[in-house]
Amino acid sequence: RKNLHLLSSEQIELAKMLIEMGQSHLFEHWPEPGIDDEEKRALFDQLARLNSSYPGGLKSYIETARELLADSKTGKNPFDGFTPSVPTGEALSFGDDIFMNYEQAGIREAKNAAFVLVAGGLGERLGYNGIKVALPAETSTGTCFLQHYIESILALQDASCRLAQGECQKEIPFVIMTSDDTHSRTLELLESNFYFGMKPTQVKLLKQEKVACLDDNDARLALDPKNKFRIQTKPHGHGDVHSLLYSSGLLKIWHDAGLKWVLFFQDTNGLLFKAIPASLGVSAAKQYHVNSLAVPRKAKDAIGGITKLTHTDGRSMVINVEYNQLDPLLRATGFPDGDANCETGFSPFQEYKSILVVGLEELPLLYIYCLQGILERTSKKLEVHKEFVNPKYKDASKTSFKSSTRLECMMQDYPKTLPPNARVGFTVIDTWLAYAPVKNNPEDAAKVPKGNPYHSGTSGEMAIYRANSLILKKAGVQVDDPVQQVFNGQEGCNVLLQDLSLDGTLIVDSVDGAEVTVRGSVKNKGWMLENVDYKDTSVPEEIRIRGFKINKIEQLEKKYSEPGKFCLEL
Ligand code: UGB
């Protein structure tokens, strides 16, 4: 009370609310006025930010946290009353007619889509000090993930407009969700590279805020152990992207501009644009309101499966069910073998992979209205994210935590908010073509049991070469079998392309509009992969995490800087 004069009238209201909500511990240690006054004001500035950035404010956050923490303590089954079954989806096989038709349809549809990259995560598991989108997706060209994504979107924009009848001026909007951890470095990367060829007006950055940490089951906000005048905060998860798109007004702008799809994807998957056009084609053909990209999943793999859940009251939803919940749920609902492989050798429940295509157009404007309805009822509990809490308890009594926790949300939980008549499906695409994220550091990746994916810098880059080789093979090019090598304790392949005539390295660098036909034979020493020790700090970090570098011994390079038709005889 003695410190009240330090606060504005709005801050006094906030303090009253917090005290009513059982948060007086935040101020109990405050010294007499005149001591640490600036710090006291700074705490209130932070509280005001946390209050305004969360739909429904801190009151709603604390109420939701109490409910979820109580459910977690009693071990409430989140699927009580639901029966699981295998949902309908479309399984594609790369390169066949069905795939090609969907891919073509997806390219046609791309001009009606907006692309959204969720890049607020710092990637602590990867142990890389920079932002993940600045990492080279592969080191032969050194193209970083962000450049690769932008160039892929521009290529789709081009191809989509070429397929359209008549004039097409459409620019595909590109949104990047950042966080305090990634925002300024993402902006800097874009600005210093002239947005990698995209118009700056085409790109929008939306920053997600962190949320307050919680110390106990009563949802008492955690003070920062390093500064008792600050609240400890942590990321809220990629599910924030939906409310940010709504509150920024972008969804409305996109809808008014006639866009039909919003396509969400993650920060370090160098393969995903090989799978995106076909997935978009499936969405368009089936008029899915939500379509997730999935890859085949082995039963009992420690990763969630896409499942249809039907409630006794008639409600149903198609949703990712985490692996630790899927097996017990199946056993409890008439599947005595639980999560088991079927005759294909895979689980019938496919593995969700962070690509989501959301329809903007139908039911009516499902996505926008759901968000609007929910976000405008600010006093109500936030439903759009269907948050969850995952406290690490000290012991079985579940009365105290090992460290503070917080509410989180996932973008793939969005279908939980949809009415039962929503068309929610998925598209299964081979893992080699669609999914090779870079998430794990070399030490952890090398410990991954044989046969399981490494998801490291090494495997992410190798997967790109492998997919390119397999695509060339499908197109009739003869490609040697991969040579097995070990980098950072993980197996990879050193691919030497031997096109009809190529043994070594040939670079044909041509401008847009130049069509080069290459004939003849090339043989040179080419490029080789050399081992690099990930502990060798004289080597740049982005090279060390993959355990190899490319030694460009010899290459033949031809440049075509003018548009036109050319024939290169070698
Ligand atoms: N991300 C944010 O933008 N903000 C955040 O607060 C957190 C993350 P991770 P994880 O297919 O690969 C997800 O850390 O835990 C961004 C799915 O939940 O790589 O491995 C971040 O920058 C899981 O169901 O996620 O799991 C990155 O771009 C599965 O599908 C993205 O969110 C898995 O990804 C994912 O962050 C996958």
Boltz pocket constraint, residues with backbone or C-beta under 6 A from the ligand:
constraints:
  - pocket:
      binder: B
      contacts: [[A, 118], [A, 119], [A, 120], [A, 121], [A, 122], [A, 177], [A, 179], [A, 235], [A, 236], [A, 237], [A, 238], [A, 265], [A, 266], [A, 267], [A, 268], [A, 304], [A, 320], [A, 352], [A, 353], [A, 354], [A, 410], [A, 437], [A, 439]]
      max_distance: 6.0
